[in-house]
Amino acid sequence: MAMWQVWLVGLGTVSAMMVLTWIASVVRKDASLVDRVWGLAFVVAAQTYAFLVEAPTARSLLTLLLVTIWGVRLSAYITWRNWGDGEDKRYQAMRRRNPDNFAVRSLVTIFLLQAVLAWFISLPLLAAIVSGSPEGLIWLDYVAVAVWLVGFTFEAGGDWQLSRFLADPANGGKVMDRGFWRYPRHPNYFGDTVVWWAFFLLALSTGAWWAAVGSATMTFFIVKVSGVALTDRNMGKSTREGYEEYVRRTNAFIPGPRKP
């Protein structure tokens, strides 16, 4: 099976997963279920690519392992973080604007849209898993693993530190500016982006330079659409003590020393 055919099958499996999630969201009246399965969409895509490969290479298995760890952790964390909170305010607003046909509209504009987006972003996974040459790992693969570890540490570590901070009643009204959050304001999004450039390096080790478009798309959405930009807009209304100074002194995305 040609690589493009494998990629199209991946679109089918990711879309099927999102349709099943949509059905659950209609029953529960909670479209934010889509956020909980976002990480798993990439795991499903990667599993599909690996299943269709006749002879998986060490790189195929390595990529599958790394994306599974990343995707399962992300989905588990988002599920835990939002447990019992009900539907996200973004989807509540969409539901109010479309009270009569929200269920059908959400299938297309939320669930299938995210399926297509995840499928497109998964290009580095496709190349790293399906490409059979070189069969063994090369130096670039080891660099990719090192980069992945840096990104995963920032993302998972940042999420863990923030969850502990928010769980402490003594921190009510305060700004999280410790640990990973001392250097960029969004260490979790920075780490997520680094992870996806690590996946590109795995693809690049097979010569698939074109896979950069997937990692670049993920970076764009994290920085400009649903990650950094959205959080900053929401936090712009924050009344937390010291927030304005925190913004002034701390880089938004790239880690760096605090400004005086």
C-alpha positions in Angstrom: 0.0 0.0 0.0 1.4 3.4 -1.0 2.1 6.0 1.7 -0.7 8.3 0.5 -3.2 5.4 0.7 -2.1 4.6 4.3 -2.6 8.3 5.1 -6.2 8.2 3.8 -7.0 5.2 5.8 -5.7 7.1 8.8 -8.3 9.9 8.0 -11.0 7.2 8.1 -10.0 5.8 11.5 -9.5 9.2 13.1 -12.9 10.4 11.7 -14.6 7.3 13.0 -13.2 7.9 16.5 -14.4 11.5 16.4 -17.9 10.4 15.2 -18.1 8.0 18.1 -17.0 10.8 20.5 -19.7 13.1 18.9 -22.4 10.5 19.6 -21.3 10.4 23.2 -21.3 14.2 23.3 -24.9 14.4 22.1 -26.0 11.9 24.7 -24.1 13.8 27.5 -24.8 17.3 26.0 -21.1 18.0 26.4 -19.1 18.9 23.2 -15.9 19.4 25.2 -15.4 15.7 25.1 -13.6 16.5 21.8 -10.8 18.1 23.9 -10.4 15.0 26.0 -9.8 12.8 22.9 -7.5 15.2 21.0 -4.3 13.5 22.1 -5.8 10.1 21.4 -6.6 11.1 17.8 -2.9 11.0 17.1 -2.5 7.7 18.8 -5.2 6.2 16.6 -3.6 7.7 13.5 -0.2 6.3 14.4 -1.7 2.9 15.3 -3.4 2.8 11.9 -0.1 3.6 10.1 1.8 1.0 12.1 -0.9 -1.7 11.4 -0.7 -1.1 7.7 3.1 -1.3 7.5 4.3 -4.7 6.3 7.6 -4.6 8.1 7.8 -2.0 11.0 11.3 -0.6 11.5 12.9 0.3 14.8 11.9 3.9 14.0 8.3 2.9 13.4 8.1 1.3 16.8 9.9 4.2 18.5 7.6 6.8 17.0 4.5 4.7 18.0 5.8 4.5 21.6 6.6 8.2 21.9 3.3 9.4 20.4 1.3 6.9 22.5 3.0 8.2 25.7 2.4 11.8 24.7 -1.2 11.3 23.5 -2.5 9.1 26.4 -1.0 11.4 29.0 -2.5 14.5 27.4 -6.0 13.0 27.1 -5.8 11.6 30.6 -4.7 15.0 32.0 -7.4 17.0 30.2 -10.1 14.4 31.3 -8.9 14.6 34.9 -8.6 18.4 34.9 -12.1 18.9 33.5 -13.9 16.1 35.4 -17.2 17.3 36.8 -16.9 20.8 35.3 -19.5 20.4 32.6 -19.3 21.7 29.1 -16.5 24.2 28.2 -17.7 27.9 27.9 -16.7 28.0 24.3 -19.0 25.2 23.3 -21.8 26.5 25.6 -21.6 29.8 23.6 -21.9 27.9 20.3 -24.8 25.9 21.7 -26.7 29.1 22.6 -26.0 30.6 19.1 -27.4 27.4 17.5 -30.0 26.0 19.8 -32.0 24.1 17.1 -29.2 22.4 15.2 -26.2 22.4 17.4 -25.9 18.6 17.5 -25.6 18.3 13.7 -23.5 21.5 13.4 -21.1 20.4 16.1 -20.4 17.1 14.1 -19.0 19.1 11.2 -17.6 22.3 12.8 -16.1 20.7 15.9 -15.6 16.9 15.7 -14.9 16.3 12.0 -12.9 19.5 11.7 -10.6 18.4 14.5 -10.4 14.9 12.9 -9.1 16.5 9.7 -6.8 18.8 11.5 -5.3 15.9 13.6 -4.9 13.8 10.4 -3.1 16.6 8.6 -0.8 17.3 11.6 0.0 13.6 11.8 2.2 13.8 8.7 5.5 13.4 10.6 4.1 10.3 12.2 3.1 8.9 8.9 6.6 9.4 7.4 8.4 8.1 10.4 6.3 5.0 10.8 5.7 4.1 7.1 9.1 4.9 5.6 11.3 1.8 5.6 14.6 3.4 5.0 16.9 3.6 6.7 15.9 0.5 8.6 18.0 1.1 11.7 18.1 4.2 13.9 20.6 6.9 12.9 22.0 9.9 14.9 19.0 12.1 14.0 16.7 9.7 15.6 18.6 9.9 18.9 18.5 13.7 18.6 14.8 13.4 18.1 14.4 11.4 21.3 16.4 14.0 23.3 14.3 16.8 21.9 11.1 14.8 22.7 12.3 14.4 26.3 12.8 18.1 26.7 9.4 18.9 25.3 7.6 16.2 27.2 9.2 17.3 30.5 8.1 20.9 29.9 4.6 19.9 29.0 3.9 17.2 31.6 6.0 19.0 34.3 4.2 22.3 33.7 0.8 20.7 33.8 1.7 18.8 37.0 3.0 21.9 38.7 0.0 24.0 37.7 -2.5 21.4 38.9 -0.8 21.3 42.3 -0.7 25.1 42.5 -4.4 25.4 41.8 -5.3 22.6 44.2 -3.9 24.6 47.1 -6.5 27.0 48.6 -3.7 29.2 49.8 -2.9 30.1 46.2 -6.3 31.6 45.5 -6.0 34.8 43.5 -2.2 34.3 43.1 -0.2 33.9 39.9 1.7 30.7 39.2 5.2 31.9 38.5 7.3 29.0 39.9 9.1 26.1 38.5 8.6 25.8 34.7 6.2 28.7 34.8 8.9 31.1 36.0 10.6 31.2 32.5 7.8 31.1 29.9 4.2 31.9 30.8 3.1 28.8 28.8 5.6 26.0 29.4 3.0 23.3 28.6 2.4 24.8 25.1 6.1 25.3 24.6 6.7 21.6 25.5 3.9 20.5 23.2 5.4 22.3 20.3 8.9 20.9 21.0 7.4 17.4 21.1 6.0 17.8 17.6 9.2 19.1 16.2 10.8 16.0 17.7 8.4 13.9 15.6 9.5 15.9 12.6 13.1 15.0 13.3 12.1 11.3 13.3 10.4 11.9 9.9 13.5 13.8 8.7 15.7 10.9 9.4 13.9 9.1 6.6 14.4 12.1 4.3 10.7 13.2 4.6 11.4 17.0 4.8 7.9 17.7 3.7 6.5 16.4 7.0 7.6 19.7 8.5 4.2 21.1 7.4 2.5 19.0 10.1 4.7 20.2 12.9 4.4 23.8 11.6 0.6 23.6 11.6 0.6 22.3 15.1 2.9 25.2 16.1 0.6 27.8 14.4 -2.5 26.6 16.2 -0.7 26.3 19.6 0.8 29.8 19.4 -1.8 31.8 17.4 -5.2 30.1 17.8 -6.1 27.7 20.6 -3.1 27.7 22.9 -1.1 30.8 23.8 -3.3 33.4 22.1 -6.5 32.1 23.6 -5.1 31.7 27.1 -3.6 35.2 27.0 -7.0 36.7 25.9 -8.8 34.9 28.7 -6.1 35.9 31.3 -6.1 39.5 30.0 -9.1 39.9 32.3 -7.4 38.4 35.3 -7.5 40.1 38.6 -4.8 37.8 40.1 -2.3 39.6 42.2 0.9 40.4 40.3 -0.4 39.2 36.9 0.5 42.4 35.0 4.1 42.3 36.4 4.3 38.6 35.5 3.4 39.3 31.9 5.8 42.2 31.7 8.8 40.2 33.1 8.2 36.7 31.6 8.4 35.5 28.1 5.2 34.2 26.7 6.4 31.1 24.9 10.2 30.7 24.5 11.9 30.1 27.9 14.3 32.8 28.9 15.5 34.8 32.0 13.1 37.1 33.8 13.2 40.7 32.7 14.2 43.3 35.3 
